[in-house]
């Protein structure tokens, strides 16, 4: 039986690797990384001993300064395998998603970054002689909280949009590692300094009930048929 597309995408999101590898530099007091993925200033990250650190500054794909959030003395160094907050996935129309996502958790930090699969979805089916099962034209939003009071456009883009672009890359990598899908060679991203809509009166209204920034991803996702001998 063909799995429903929202469940397929949910599984892909769950397969995204939320870990990064860092080396603490005692001379500079920073932890050096080759890839910082979607983490950003102000987020909590966790080492492999379950110690929490607040990202107090970041140079993307270079280094992080982490402030230890526990009571150990002396505090541990931010080093080794570091785990980021896993994306929170939801699918549905604007109205349904806003309702479910708002009720799911009061603490915004526990449901961000957000990956939202927007419905409705255009689906193309292929015949028996084709190795492809279906092609889905998807619109997905990769969003995180932003500071609408203090951020200017440049801040929104550096502090939120850029990490969400990197989350898109992690999602594409997860798809391309899964052999049930055709490799994605091309995709389209649309960035939002503030995620919402501007009305005719010039007032800016949020699409979801939170202050968010991020990226829209538009892709055609092709899934191959299951190789089932008894189907």
N, CA and C atoms as a LAMMPS dump frame, in Angstrom:
ITEM: TIMESTEP
0
ITEM: NUMBER OF ATOMS
693
ITEM: BOX BOUNDS ff ff ff
-5.0000000000000000e+02 5.0000000000000000e+02
-5.0000000000000000e+02 5.0000000000000000e+02
-5.0000000000000000e+02 5.0000000000000000e+02
ITEM: ATOMS id mol type element x y z
1 1 1 N 0.852 -1.196 0
2 1 2 C 0 0 0
3 1 3 C 0.884 1.241 0
4 2 1 N 0.542 2.236 -0.811
5 2 2 C 1.319 3.469 -0.887
6 2 3 C 1.085 4.317 0.362
7 3 1 N 2.183 4.746 0.965
8 3 2 C 2.1 5.555 2.174
9 3 3 C 1.704 6.986 1.831
10 4 1 N 0.896 7.586 2.68
11 4 2 C 0.45 8.962 2.457
12 4 3 C 1.645 9.903 2.55
13 5 1 N 1.674 10.94 1.698
14 5 2 C 2.877 11.762 1.528
15 5 3 C 3.288 12.491 2.809
16 6 1 N 2.338 12.937 3.619
17 6 2 C 2.723 13.645 4.841
18 6 3 C 3.477 12.725 5.797
19 7 1 N 3.108 11.432 5.829
20 7 2 C 3.824 10.476 6.66
21 7 3 C 5.211 10.195 6.101
22 8 1 N 5.318 10.171 4.775
23 8 2 C 6.617 9.977 4.137
24 8 3 C 7.56 11.122 4.506
25 9 1 N 7.072 12.343 4.395
26 9 2 C 7.9 13.512 4.702
27 9 3 C 8.237 13.554 6.193
28 10 1 N 7.294 13.182 7.027
29 10 2 C 7.559 13.127 8.47
30 10 3 C 8.715 12.181 8.77
31 11 1 N 8.737 11.037 8.095
32 11 2 C 9.825 10.077 8.291
33 11 3 C 11.167 10.656 7.822
34 12 1 N 11.142 11.375 6.714
35 12 2 C 12.377 11.997 6.225
36 12 3 C 12.887 13.019 7.242
37 13 1 N 11.98 13.854 7.76
38 13 2 C 12.372 14.855 8.76
39 13 3 C 12.973 14.185 9.991
40 14 1 N 12.366 13.075 10.403
41 14 2 C 12.87 12.35 11.576
42 14 3 C 14.254 11.77 11.33
43 15 1 N 14.625 11.559 10.071
44 15 2 C 15.928 10.975 9.746
45 15 3 C 17.042 12.013 9.643
46 16 1 N 16.704 13.29 9.728
47 16 2 C 17.727 14.334 9.66
48 16 3 C 18.656 14.222 10.859
49 17 1 N 19.945 14.213 10.618
50 17 2 C 20.945 14.077 11.682
51 17 3 C 21.116 15.424 12.401
52 18 1 N 20.782 15.5 13.71
53 18 2 C 20.867 16.776 14.425
54 18 3 C 22.206 17 15.133
55 19 1 N 23.22 16.2 14.81
56 19 2 C 24.495 16.312 15.517
57 19 3 C 25.553 17.019 14.671
58 20 1 N 26.463 17.681 15.374
59 20 2 C 27.635 18.291 14.759
60 20 3 C 28.85 17.93 15.606
61 21 1 N 30.028 17.994 15.005
62 21 2 C 31.253 17.602 15.697
63 21 3 C 32.127 18.83 15.932
64 22 1 N 32.48 19.07 17.213
65 22 2 C 33.259 20.238 17.556
66 22 3 C 34.518 19.907 18.334
67 23 1 N 35.495 20.794 18.258
68 23 2 C 36.747 20.667 19.009
69 23 3 C 36.981 21.94 19.796
70 24 1 N 37.03 21.812 21.115
71 24 2 C 37.211 22.988 21.968
72 24 3 C 38.653 23.479 21.879
73 25 1 N 38.828 24.774 21.685
74 25 2 C 40.139 25.418 21.621
75 25 3 C 40.353 26.187 22.915
76 26 1 N 41.176 25.645 23.819
77 26 2 C 41.379 26.26 25.129
78 26 3 C 42.032 27.628 25.016
79 27 1 N 42.809 27.834 23.964
80 27 2 C 43.482 29.114 23.796
81 27 3 C 42.545 30.252 23.467
82 28 1 N 41.528 29.978 22.687
83 28 2 C 40.592 31.029 22.276
84 28 3 C 39.27 30.967 23.028
85 29 1 N 38.971 29.815 23.663
86 29 2 C 37.707 29.666 24.38
87 29 3 C 36.519 29.405 23.483
88 30 1 N 36.78 29.06 22.225
89 30 2 C 35.685 28.764 21.297
90 30 3 C 35.756 27.3 20.892
91 31 1 N 34.652 26.796 20.404
92 31 2 C 34.608 25.435 19.879
93 31 3 C 34.554 25.514 18.364
94 32 1 N 35.472 24.833 17.728
95 32 2 C 35.604 24.925 16.276
96 32 3 C 34.789 23.83 15.591
97 33 1 N 34.071 24.217 14.535
98 33 2 C 33.215 23.309 13.784
99 33 3 C 33.467 23.495 12.291
100 34 1 N 33.319 22.407 11.54
101 34 2 C 33.306 22.518 10.077
102 34 3 C 31.901 22.799 9.56
103 35 1 N 30.899 22.387 10.34
104 35 2 C 29.505 22.541 9.93
105 35 3 C 28.672 22.821 11.173
106 36 1 N 28.043 23.979 11.23
107 36 2 C 27.198 24.323 12.385
108 36 3 C 25.723 24.013 12.125
109 37 1 N 25.407 23.504 10.925
110 37 2 C 24.036 23.16 10.551
111 37 3 C 23.085 24.323 10.858
112 38 1 N 21.938 24.034 11.502
113 38 2 C 20.918 25.078 11.664
114 38 3 C 20.951 25.746 13.032
115 39 1 N 21.965 25.467 13.841
116 39 2 C 21.999 26.141 15.133
117 39 3 C 22.289 27.622 14.955
118 40 1 N 21.978 28.4 15.972
119 40 2 C 22.09 29.857 15.889
120 40 3 C 22.209 30.441 17.284
121 41 1 N 22.571 31.691 17.336
122 41 2 C 22.718 32.385 18.603
123 41 3 C 21.408 32.353 19.384
124 42 1 N 21.519 32.055 20.704
125 42 2 C 20.345 32.019 21.565
126 42 3 C 19.703 30.659 21.709
127 43 1 N 20.208 29.646 20.988
128 43 2 C 19.646 28.307 21.055
129 43 3 C 20.423 27.434 22.042
130 44 1 N 19.731 26.455 22.599
131 44 2 C 20.352 25.486 23.497
132 44 3 C 20.852 24.291 22.684
133 45 1 N 22.096 23.894 22.946
134 45 2 C 22.678 22.704 22.343
135 45 3 C 23.196 21.81 23.464
136 46 1 N 23.39 20.528 23.184
137 46 2 C 23.683 19.552 24.238
138 46 3 C 24.873 18.693 23.846
139 47 1 N 25.802 18.484 24.805
140 47 2 C 26.94 17.615 24.504
141 47 3 C 26.577 16.16 24.786
142 48 1 N 27.54 15.24 24.57
143 48 2 C 27.22 13.822 24.703
144 48 3 C 27.159 13.354 26.152
145 49 1 N 27.357 14.282 27.114
146 49 2 C 27.136 13.985 28.533
147 49 3 C 25.856 14.633 29.046
148 50 1 N 25.017 15.086 28.117
149 50 2 C 23.723 15.727 28.413
150 50 3 C 23.878 17.071 29.113
151 51 1 N 25.023 17.723 28.953
152 51 2 C 25.2 19.079 29.456
153 51 3 C 24.655 20.068 28.438
154 52 1 N 23.887 21.048 28.908
155 52 2 C 23.295 22.042 28.026
156 52 3 C 24.154 23.304 27.963
157 53 1 N 24.249 23.867 26.762
158 53 2 C 24.979 25.107 26.532
159 53 3 C 24.097 26.053 25.73
160 54 1 N 24.174 27.337 26.079
161 54 2 C 23.503 28.372 25.302
162 54 3 C 24.49 28.918 24.276
163 55 1 N 24.084 28.95 23.007
164 55 2 C 24.94 29.512 21.972
165 55 3 C 24.978 31.026 22.153
166 56 1 N 26.1 31.531 22.667
167 56 2 C 26.203 32.97 22.926
168 56 3 C 26.772 33.735 21.74
169 57 1 N 27.52 33.055 20.884
170 57 2 C 27.95 33.66 19.621
171 57 3 C 28.29 32.542 18.649
172 58 1 N 28.231 32.856 17.37
173 58 2 C 28.463 31.841 16.345
174 58 3 C 29.055 32.483 15.097
175 59 1 N 30.031 31.814 14.53
176 59 2 C 30.511 32.095 13.183
177 59 3 C 30.14 30.844 12.377
178 60 1 N 29.18 30.989 11.49
179 60 2 C 28.616 29.831 10.817
180 60 3 C 29.691 28.994 10.133
181 61 1 N 29.636 27.68 10.39
182 61 2 C 30.551 26.69 9.823
183 61 3 C 32.006 26.926 10.219
184 62 1 N 32.205 27.675 11.316
185 62 2 C 33.556 27.902 11.819
186 62 3 C 33.657 27.644 13.317
187 63 1 N 32.846 28.343 14.112
188 63 2 C 33.005 28.218 15.564
189 63 3 C 31.752 28.653 16.307
190 64 1 N 31.661 28.159 17.565
191 64 2 C 30.585 28.522 18.469
192 64 3 C 31.189 28.81 19.836
193 65 1 N 30.672 29.831 20.503
194 65 2 C 30.953 30.041 21.92
195 65 3 C 29.705 29.614 22.672
196 66 1 N 29.843 28.588 23.525
197 66 2 C 28.712 28.068 24.271
198 66 3 C 28.833 28.375 25.75
199 67 1 N 27.768 28.915 26.349
200 67 2 C 27.734 29.213 27.775
201 67 3 C 27.055 28.066 28.51
202 68 1 N 27.787 27.418 29.407
203 68 2 C 27.281 26.256 30.131
204 68 3 C 26.086 26.648 30.991
205 69 1 N 25.026 25.805 30.979
206 69 2 C 23.78 26.12 31.665
207 69 3 C 23.559 25.299 32.937
208 70 1 N 24.588 24.593 33.408
209 70 2 C 24.419 23.753 34.59
210 70 3 C 25.137 24.297 35.814
211 71 1 N 25.414 23.394 36.779
212 71 2 C 25.99 23.814 38.064
213 71 3 C 27.355 23.186 38.331
214 72 1 N 27.9 22.434 37.389
215 72 2 C 29.198 21.81 37.588
216 72 3 C 30.303 22.858 37.69
217 73 1 N 31.231 22.639 38.632
218 73 2 C 32.384 23.527 38.8
219 73 3 C 33.644 22.665 38.83
220 74 1 N 34.615 22.906 37.943
221 74 2 C 34.563 23.865 36.835
222 74 3 C 33.599 23.404 35.752
223 75 1 N 33.071 24.325 34.97
224 75 2 C 32.114 23.942 33.926
225 75 3 C 32.807 23.126 32.843
226 76 1 N 32.091 22.219 32.205
227 76 2 C 32.68 21.425 31.122
228 76 3 C 32.922 22.274 29.877
229 77 1 N 33.832 21.791 29.051
230 77 2 C 34.067 22.427 27.76
231 77 3 C 33.043 21.93 26.746
232 78 1 N 32.677 22.781 25.843
233 78 2 C 31.814 22.392 24.727
234 78 3 C 32.693 21.679 23.708
235 79 1 N 32.557 20.35 23.629
236 79 2 C 33.504 19.575 22.829
237 79 3 C 32.854 18.27 22.387
238 80 1 N 33.324 17.733 21.26
239 80 2 C 32.871 16.429 20.812
240 80 3 C 31.571 16.482 20.021
241 81 1 N 30.743 15.475 20.24
242 81 2 C 29.461 15.385 19.534
243 81 3 C 28.435 16.287 20.21
244 82 1 N 27.895 17.219 19.458
245 82 2 C 26.938 18.2 19.969
246 82 3 C 25.597 17.993 19.258
247 83 1 N 24.517 17.977 20.028
248 83 2 C 23.181 17.74 19.469
249 83 3 C 22.371 19.025 19.456
250 84 1 N 21.788 19.325 18.324
251 84 2 C 20.935 20.503 18.154
252 84 3 C 19.477 20.113 18.398
253 85 1 N 18.627 21.109 18.515
254 85 2 C 17.188 20.854 18.61
255 85 3 C 16.706 20.244 17.3
256 86 1 N 16.012 19.11 17.381
257 86 2 C 15.474 18.481 16.176
258 86 3 C 14.295 19.286 15.645
259 87 1 N 14.116 19.308 14.33
260 87 2 C 12.993 20.064 13.757
261 87 3 C 11.645 19.504 14.211
262 88 1 N 10.688 20.399 14.374
263 88 2 C 9.311 20.044 14.716
264 88 3 C 8.526 20.027 13.41
265 89 1 N 7.941 18.867 13.067
266 89 2 C 7.25 18.724 11.791
267 89 3 C 5.736 18.798 11.967
268 90 1 N 5.105 19.473 11.019
269 90 2 C 3.649 19.509 10.987
270 90 3 C 3.214 19.665 9.534
271 91 1 N 2.034 19.151 9.209
272 91 2 C 1.509 19.297 7.851
273 91 3 C 0.055 19.725 7.926
274 92 1 N -0.386 20.4 6.876
275 92 2 C -1.783 20.813 6.816
276 92 3 C -1.952 22.152 6.131
277 93 1 N -3.187 22.593 6.065
278 93 2 C -3.497 23.913 5.537
279 93 3 C -3.071 24.978 6.544
280 94 1 N -3.108 26.222 6.1
281 94 2 C -2.737 27.316 7.002
282 94 3 C -3.589 27.297 8.268
283 95 1 N -4.909 27.19 8.112
284 95 2 C -5.817 27.254 9.257
285 95 3 C -5.596 26.076 10.204
286 96 1 N -5.537 24.858 9.646
287 96 2 C -5.368 23.67 10.477
288 96 3 C -4.013 23.668 11.166
289 97 1 N -2.965 24.055 10.429
290 97 2 C -1.617 24.061 11
291 97 3 C -1.51 25.075 12.115
292 98 1 N -2.059 26.254 11.905
293 98 2 C -1.988 27.285 12.944
294 98 3 C -2.674 26.816 14.222
295 99 1 N -3.8 26.161 14.073
296 99 2 C -4.538 25.663 15.227
297 99 3 C -3.754 24.567 15.958
298 100 1 N -3.282 23.573 15.21
299 100 2 C -2.564 22.452 15.829
300 100 3 C -1.236 22.891 16.432
301 101 1 N -0.497 23.699 15.703
302 101 2 C 0.833 24.108 16.155
303 101 3 C 0.741 25.021 17.379
304 102 1 N -0.25 25.904 17.39
305 102 2 C -0.416 26.815 18.526
306 102 3 C -0.775 26.047 19.791
307 103 1 N -1.632 25.036 19.66
308 103 2 C -2.077 24.259 20.822
309 103 3 C -1.059 23.216 21.277
310 104 1 N -0.132 22.847 20.405
311 104 2 C 0.765 21.734 20.7
312 104 3 C 1.664 21.991 21.904
313 105 1 N 2.146 23.208 22.055
314 105 2 C 3.127 23.514 23.097
315 105 3 C 3.205 25.026 23.26
316 106 1 N 3.121 25.512 24.506
317 106 2 C 3.198 26.954 24.734
318 106 3 C 4.602 27.5 24.527
319 107 1 N 5.595 26.684 24.88
320 107 2 C 6.985 27.114 24.785
321 107 3 C 7.436 27.054 23.327
322 108 1 N 7.682 28.217 22.733
323 108 2 C 8.035 28.297 21.322
324 108 3 C 9.34 27.571 21.03
325 109 1 N 10.256 27.555 21.99
326 109 2 C 11.552 26.915 21.762
327 109 3 C 11.432 25.405 21.606
328 110 1 N 10.319 24.826 22.079
329 110 2 C 10.128 23.378 21.99
330 110 3 C 9.443 22.959 20.681
331 111 1 N 9.025 23.917 19.879
332 111 2 C 8.408 23.577 18.594
333 111 3 C 9.019 24.389 17.447
334 112 1 N 10.274 24.746 17.658
335 112 2 C 11.091 25.359 16.609
336 112 3 C 12.478 24.747 16.682
337 113 1 N 13.186 24.664 15.54
338 113 2 C 12.731 25.097 14.217
339 113 3 C 11.568 24.243 13.717
340 114 1 N 10.735 24.861 12.913
341 114 2 C 9.526 24.234 12.399
342 114 3 C 9.685 23.893 10.93
343 115 1 N 9.315 22.669 10.573
344 115 2 C 9.192 22.295 9.16
345 115 3 C 7.714 22.021 8.897
346 116 1 N 7.135 22.826 8.026
347 116 2 C 5.701 22.752 7.746
348 116 3 C 5.483 22.36 6.282
349 117 1 N 4.8 21.244 6.089
350 117 2 C 4.388 20.81 4.762
351 117 3 C 3.002 21.366 4.484
352 118 1 N 2.918 22.267 3.516
353 118 2 C 1.654 22.936 3.211
354 118 3 C 0.796 22.057 2.302
355 119 1 N -0.452 21.891 2.671
356 119 2 C -1.407 21.2 1.812
357 119 3 C -2.301 22.259 1.166
358 120 1 N -2.796 22.06 -0.05
359 120 2 C -2.913 20.799 -0.764
360 120 3 C -1.667 20.5 -1.606
361 121 1 N -1.56 19.215 -2.058
362 121 2 C -0.368 18.746 -2.747
363 121 3 C -0.751 18.192 -4.104
364 122 1 N -0.021 18.633 -5.136
365 122 2 C -0.247 18.097 -6.48
366 122 3 C 0.545 16.803 -6.632
367 123 1 N -0.142 15.738 -7.026
368 123 2 C 0.468 14.407 -7.105
369 123 3 C 0.26 13.819 -8.5
370 124 1 N 1.336 13.283 -9.075
371 124 2 C 1.278 12.62 -10.368
372 124 3 C 1.615 11.155 -10.18
373 125 1 N 0.75 10.261 -10.706
374 125 2 C 0.969 8.813 -10.597
375 125 3 C 1.501 8.263 -11.919
376 126 1 N 2.322 7.19 -11.815
377 126 2 C 2.914 6.582 -12.998
378 126 3 C 2.39 5.157 -13.178
379 127 1 N 2.413 4.695 -14.425
380 127 2 C 1.863 3.388 -14.754
381 127 3 C 2.75 2.227 -14.34
382 128 1 N 2.255 0.999 -14.613
383 128 2 C 2.929 -0.215 -14.163
384 128 3 C 4.331 -0.374 -14.742
385 129 1 N 4.541 0.089 -15.944
386 129 2 C 5.831 -0.098 -16.589
387 129 3 C 6.89 0.895 -16.152
388 130 1 N 6.536 1.806 -15.286
389 130 2 C 7.466 2.851 -14.837
390 130 3 C 7.994 2.503 -13.455
391 131 1 N 9.281 2.709 -13.236
392 131 2 C 9.868 2.425 -11.921
393 131 3 C 9.437 3.445 -10.876
394 132 1 N 8.913 4.565 -11.349
395 132 2 C 8.449 5.595 -10.43
396 132 3 C 7.022 5.301 -9.96
397 133 1 N 6.776 5.553 -8.681
398 133 2 C 5.426 5.384 -8.132
399 133 3 C 4.633 6.668 -8.274
400 134 1 N 5.231 7.779 -7.805
401 134 2 C 4.512 9.055 -7.826
402 134 3 C 5.496 10.212 -7.762
403 135 1 N 5.052 11.353 -8.253
404 135 2 C 5.799 12.606 -8.144
405 135 3 C 4.918 13.6 -7.405
406 136 1 N 5.499 14.269 -6.431
407 136 2 C 4.759 15.203 -5.599
408 136 3 C 5.364 16.602 -5.735
409 137 1 N 4.519 17.567 -6.054
410 137 2 C 4.965 18.955 -6.053
411 137 3 C 4.694 19.522 -4.658
412 138 1 N 5.765 19.809 -3.924
413 138 2 C 5.658 20.158 -2.51
414 138 3 C 6.051 21.603 -2.248
415 139 1 N 5.302 22.215 -1.334
416 139 2 C 5.687 23.506 -0.755
417 139 3 C 5.898 23.281 0.743
418 140 1 N 7.107 23.57 1.196
419 140 2 C 7.454 23.365 2.596
420 140 3 C 8.083 24.636 3.137
421 141 1 N 7.836 24.882 4.43
422 141 2 C 8.381 26.077 5.081
423 141 3 C 9.28 25.646 6.234
424 142 1 N 10.459 26.248 6.277
425 142 2 C 11.449 25.979 7.311
426 142 3 C 11.601 27.268 8.112
427 143 1 N 11.111 27.263 9.351
428 143 2 C 10.9 28.51 10.091
429 143 3 C 11.464 28.433 11.502
430 144 1 N 11.887 29.591 12.003
431 144 2 C 12.347 29.687 13.384
432 144 3 C 11.938 31.045 13.931
433 145 1 N 11.939 31.13 15.25
434 145 2 C 11.522 32.364 15.908
435 145 3 C 12.477 33.508 15.564
436 146 1 N 11.934 34.717 15.524
437 146 2 C 12.737 35.888 15.213
438 146 3 C 12.345 37.042 16.122
439 147 1 N 13.163 38.066 16.117
440 147 2 C 12.973 39.219 16.999
441 147 3 C 12.477 40.402 16.176
442 148 1 N 11.167 40.567 16.103
443 148 2 C 10.609 41.622 15.251
444 148 3 C 10.8 43.006 15.854
445 149 1 N 11.057 43.076 17.147
446 149 2 C 11.234 44.365 17.811
447 149 3 C 12.603 44.958 17.551
448 150 1 N 13.647 44.129 17.627
449 150 2 C 15.014 44.65 17.572
450 150 3 C 15.756 44.368 16.271
451 151 1 N 15.315 43.366 15.515
452 151 2 C 16.034 42.996 14.295
453 151 3 C 15.673 43.904 13.136
454 152 1 N 16.685 44.312 12.377
455 152 2 C 16.469 44.891 11.053
456 152 3 C 16.553 43.742 10.05
457 153 1 N 16.29 44.038 8.773
458 153 2 C 16.249 42.983 7.77
459 153 3 C 17.523 42.168 7.741
460 154 1 N 18.674 42.811 7.834
461 154 2 C 19.953 42.101 7.819
462 154 3 C 20.058 41.115 8.983
463 155 1 N 19.54 41.513 10.16
464 155 2 C 19.572 40.624 11.327
465 155 3 C 18.692 39.395 11.095
466 156 1 N 17.475 39.609 10.583
467 156 2 C 16.592 38.479 10.289
468 156 3 C 17.286 37.474 9.379
469 157 1 N 17.967 37.993 8.366
470 157 2 C 18.584 37.107 7.376
471 157 3 C 19.782 36.364 7.949
472 158 1 N 20.607 37.037 8.733
473 158 2 C 21.774 36.368 9.308
474 158 3 C 21.383 35.439 10.445
475 159 1 N 20.514 35.894 11.329
476 159 2 C 20.235 35.162 12.556
477 159 3 C 19.221 34.031 12.38
478 160 1 N 18.369 34.126 11.355
479 160 2 C 17.314 33.121 11.197
480 160 3 C 17.28 32.52 9.798
481 161 1 N 17.254 33.354 8.767
482 161 2 C 17.102 32.843 7.406
483 161 3 C 18.265 31.932 7.032
484 162 1 N 19.497 32.361 7.301
485 162 2 C 20.657 31.542 6.954
486 162 3 C 20.629 30.172 7.644
487 163 1 N 20.368 30.082 8.966
488 163 2 C 20.239 28.749 9.576
489 163 3 C 19.121 27.91 8.974
490 164 1 N 18.02 28.537 8.574
491 164 2 C 16.927 27.777 7.966
492 164 3 C 17.292 27.306 6.558
493 165 1 N 18.115 28.072 5.846
494 165 2 C 18.624 27.581 4.567
495 165 3 C 19.475 26.332 4.781
496 166 1 N 20.228 26.322 5.867
497 166 2 C 21.048 25.162 6.179
498 166 3 C 20.183 23.974 6.616
499 167 1 N 19.04 24.242 7.238
500 167 2 C 18.108 23.161 7.564
501 167 3 C 17.499 22.58 6.287
502 168 1 N 17.221 23.43 5.312
503 168 2 C 16.766 22.938 4.005
504 168 3 C 17.811 21.994 3.415
505 169 1 N 19.083 22.385 3.479
506 169 2 C 20.155 21.543 2.948
507 169 3 C 20.181 20.188 3.665
508 170 1 N 19.966 20.201 4.986
509 170 2 C 19.945 18.951 5.751
510 170 3 C 18.773 18.079 5.32
511 171 1 N 17.625 18.694 5.036
512 171 2 C 16.465 17.938 4.554
513 171 3 C 16.747 17.328 3.189
514 172 1 N 17.315 18.106 2.283
515 172 2 C 17.645 17.591 0.954
516 172 3 C 18.645 16.444 1.062
517 173 1 N 19.628 16.573 1.941
518 173 2 C 20.597 15.498 2.154
519 173 3 C 19.903 14.228 2.652
520 174 1 N 18.923 14.389 3.549
521 174 2 C 18.188 13.232 4.07
522 174 3 C 17.396 12.546 2.954
523 175 1 N 16.786 13.322 2.08
524 175 2 C 16.065 12.741 0.935
525 175 3 C 17.037 11.98 0.037
526 176 1 N 18.174 12.601 -0.244
527 176 2 C 19.114 11.997 -1.192
528 176 3 C 19.823 10.764 -0.625
529 177 1 N 19.806 10.602 0.693
530 177 2 C 20.356 9.381 1.295
531 177 3 C 19.363 8.216 1.233
532 178 1 N 18.097 8.538 1.011
533 178 2 C 17.031 7.53 1.019
534 178 3 C 16.807 7.03 -0.403
535 179 1 N 17.059 5.751 -0.628
536 179 2 C 17.034 5.213 -1.981
537 179 3 C 15.623 5.026 -2.535
538 180 1 N 14.59 5.296 -1.721
539 180 2 C 13.232 5.224 -2.266
540 180 3 C 12.899 6.454 -3.098
541 181 1 N 13.765 7.483 -3.037
542 181 2 C 13.51 8.727 -3.755
543 181 3 C 14.515 8.925 -4.885
544 182 1 N 14.056 9.578 -5.937
545 182 2 C 14.962 10.043 -6.976
546 182 3 C 15.797 11.191 -6.402
547 183 1 N 17.088 11.201 -6.714
548 183 2 C 17.975 12.24 -6.195
549 183 3 C 17.49 13.621 -6.627
550 184 1 N 17.457 14.534 -5.675
551 184 2 C 17.059 15.91 -5.969
552 184 3 C 18.288 16.692 -6.416
553 185 1 N 18.3 17.109 -7.657
554 185 2 C 19.419 17.865 -8.208
555 185 3 C 19.158 19.37 -8.18
556 186 1 N 17.876 19.745 -8.263
557 186 2 C 17.504 21.159 -8.344
558 186 3 C 16.321 21.423 -7.424
559 187 1 N 16.382 22.528 -6.706
560 187 2 C 15.241 22.928 -5.884
561 187 3 C 15.217 24.446 -5.779
562 188 1 N 14.065 24.974 -5.392
563 188 2 C 13.861 26.426 -5.322
564 188 3 C 13.602 26.834 -3.89
565 189 1 N 14.289 27.895 -3.449
566 189 2 C 14.064 28.456 -2.116
567 189 3 C 13.616 29.909 -2.239
568 190 1 N 12.687 30.269 -1.375
569 190 2 C 12.224 31.653 -1.279
570 190 3 C 12.377 32.075 0.175
571 191 1 N 13.08 33.17 0.43
572 191 2 C 13.375 33.574 1.803
573 191 3 C 12.372 34.591 2.319
574 192 1 N 12.186 34.567 3.653
575 192 2 C 11.292 35.505 4.333
576 192 3 C 12.052 36.154 5.488
577 193 1 N 12.27 37.455 5.412
578 193 2 C 12.822 38.145 6.577
579 193 3 C 11.811 38.096 7.713
580 194 1 N 10.554 38.274 7.364
581 194 2 C 9.449 37.998 8.285
582 194 3 C 8.436 37.163 7.542
583 195 1 N 8.011 36.071 8.173
584 195 2 C 7.104 35.138 7.521
585 195 3 C 5.672 35.593 7.76
586 196 1 N 5.008 35.995 6.683
587 196 2 C 3.64 36.454 6.812
588 196 3 C 3.154 37.037 5.51
589 197 1 N 2.084 37.811 5.589
590 197 2 C 1.516 38.44 4.405
591 197 3 C 1.277 39.909 4.695
592 198 1 N 1.441 40.732 3.651
593 198 2 C 1.197 42.157 3.771
594 198 3 C -0.127 42.502 3.113
595 199 1 N -1.041 43.077 3.875
596 199 2 C -2.35 43.419 3.364
597 199 3 C -2.341 44.7 2.556
598 200 1 N -3.494 45.038 1.974
599 200 2 C -3.602 46.228 1.135
600 200 3 C -3.381 47.514 1.924
601 201 1 N -3.591 47.443 3.242
602 201 2 C -3.386 48.621 4.076
603 201 3 C -1.943 48.754 4.561
604 202 1 N -1.063 47.83 4.105
605 202 2 C 0.343 47.901 4.476
606 202 3 C 0.683 47.215 5.781
607 203 1 N -0.33 46.755 6.52
608 203 2 C -0.067 46.074 7.783
609 203 3 C 0.412 44.646 7.514
610 204 1 N 1.398 44.217 8.293
611 204 2 C 1.984 42.892 8.116
612 204 3 C 1.351 41.924 9.101
613 205 1 N 0.785 40.834 8.609
614 205 2 C 0.103 39.861 9.456
615 205 3 C 0.811 38.507 9.376
616 206 1 N 1.011 37.891 10.52
617 206 2 C 1.649 36.584 10.553
618 206 3 C 0.742 35.516 9.944
619 207 1 N 1.36 34.561 9.247
620 207 2 C 0.622 33.416 8.745
621 207 3 C 0.33 32.451 9.886
622 208 1 N 1.304 32.272 10.77
623 208 2 C 1.126 31.5 11.994
624 208 3 C 1.205 32.447 13.18
625 209 1 N 0.654 32.017 14.321
626 209 2 C 0.592 32.898 15.489
627 209 3 C 1.913 32.919 16.241
628 210 1 N 2.943 33.439 15.561
629 210 2 C 4.263 33.602 16.17
630 210 3 C 5.084 34.476 15.239
631 211 1 N 6.129 35.077 15.777
632 211 2 C 7.048 35.862 14.965
633 211 3 C 8.129 34.938 14.435
634 212 1 N 8.089 34.699 13.124
635 212 2 C 8.951 33.709 12.503
636 212 3 C 9.65 34.285 11.273
637 213 1 N 10.819 33.739 10.988
638 213 2 C 11.509 33.996 9.735
639 213 3 C 11.907 32.659 9.146
640 214 1 N 12.3 32.668 7.876
641 214 2 C 12.762 31.407 7.321
642 214 3 C 12.721 31.338 5.819
643 215 1 N 12.447 30.125 5.326
644 215 2 C 12.606 29.806 3.915
645 215 3 C 11.444 28.935 3.451
646 216 1 N 10.96 29.199 2.242
647 216 2 C 10.045 28.289 1.576
648 216 3 C 10.841 27.424 0.608
649 217 1 N 10.612 26.12 0.655
650 217 2 C 11.236 25.182 -0.269
651 217 3 C 10.174 24.656 -1.22
652 218 1 N 10.471 24.7 -2.521
653 218 2 C 9.573 24.174 -3.544
654 218 3 C 10.338 23.091 -4.299
655 219 1 N 9.83 21.864 -4.23
656 219 2 C 10.504 20.75 -4.896
657 219 3 C 9.489 19.822 -5.552
658 220 1 N 9.975 19.087 -6.534
659 220 2 C 9.25 17.94 -7.073
660 220 3 C 9.94 16.703 -6.527
661 221 1 N 9.247 15.979 -5.67
662 221 2 C 9.792 14.796 -5.024
663 221 3 C 9.264 13.551 -5.735
664 222 1 N 10.179 12.75 -6.274
665 222 2 C 9.802 11.533 -7.004
666 222 3 C 10.131 10.331 -6.127
667 223 1 N 9.133 9.488 -5.94
668 223 2 C 9.295 8.27 -5.138
669 223 3 C 9.179 7.053 -6.047
670 224 1 N 10.094 6.114 -5.863
671 224 2 C 10.082 4.894 -6.656
672 224 3 C 9.088 3.877 -6.086
673 225 1 N 8.684 2.939 -6.924
674 225 2 C 7.801 1.869 -6.471
675 225 3 C 8.545 0.956 -5.491
676 226 1 N 7.789 0.402 -4.544
677 226 2 C 8.348 -0.595 -3.651
678 226 3 C 8.643 -1.86 -4.448
679 227 1 N 9.768 -2.482 -4.147
680 227 2 C 10.136 -3.719 -4.833
681 227 3 C 9.546 -4.908 -4.055
682 228 1 N 8.257 -5.089 -4.252
683 228 2 C 7.519 -6.126 -3.525
684 228 3 C 7.14 -7.247 -4.496
685 229 1 N 7.705 -8.43 -4.303
686 229 2 C 7.487 -9.541 -5.241
687 229 3 C 6.067 -10.097 -5.168
688 230 1 N 5.392 -9.94 -4.016
689 230 2 C 4.06 -10.54 -3.818
690 230 3 C 2.933 -9.53 -3.99
691 231 1 N 3.266 -8.293 -4.469
692 231 2 C 2.218 -7.277 -4.599
693 231 3 C 1.338 -7.562 -5.814
